[in-house]
């Protein structure tokens, strides 16, 4: 089954912040593979939204979509908004399975990122 990924971010009025998320996806994540079909989506203030990104993947023949929240911790948007949004989007694409992952919080790589940032600051 062809699988695609949607990296789901909040979105910002500052377009460079939205572009930074798109760059993480297109420049850093997509080349790592193994998923050929990787999209970015935004809850608000950015495009595409989740249904728009799902439409792109479905048009490419993707039949399973993994939604990865680009959020650090579980908050109201992930607890309340994302499940409803995924459910509503799934109804628009009946032949596509949707899965959502937890937020980034708790992932072991976060500690290394924090150490790397401290090392950068200390020169």
GICORBEL-V437563 format. One line per field, one symbol per residue. ss: DSSP state (A for helix, B for strand, O for the rest). A space follows every 50 residues. Layout:
ss = ???
//
This chain:
ss = OOBBBBBBBOOOOOAAAAAAAAAAAAAAAAAAOOOOBBBBBBOOOOOOOA AAAAAAAAAOOOOBBBBBBOOOOOOAAAAAAAAAAAAAAAAAOOOOBBBB OOOOOOOOAAAAAAAAAAAAAAO
//
